[in-house]
């Protein structure tokens, strides 16, 4: 199971959108699309800028961050969402925090 946590393009805690933020989100969405095409991966994308995913997704991401030893980031997640997303968890373990690799690199590292 691969979980991708995607924050909003513009978070009120971090100002408006930036090209760097847009690039991160674009890469996360590209990874999601590539994983959905590969039958070997079950994918759950958390769109944390949307009400339907926000609360449950924030709880899940906070738990992963705590498990990865990122206690300060987990405790302040609502205020540091742009720093913590996009993030990727694979089989219950947080593998990438605040960055998402290109799909080719992800597949290479996943074996």
Buried (B, 14 or more C-beta within 10 A) or exposed (E): EBBBBBBBBBBEEBEEEEEEBEEBBEBBBBBBEBBEEEEEBEBBBBBBBEEEBBEEBBEBBBBBBBEBEBEEBBEEBEEBBBBBBBBBBBEEEBBBBBEBBEBEEBBEEBE
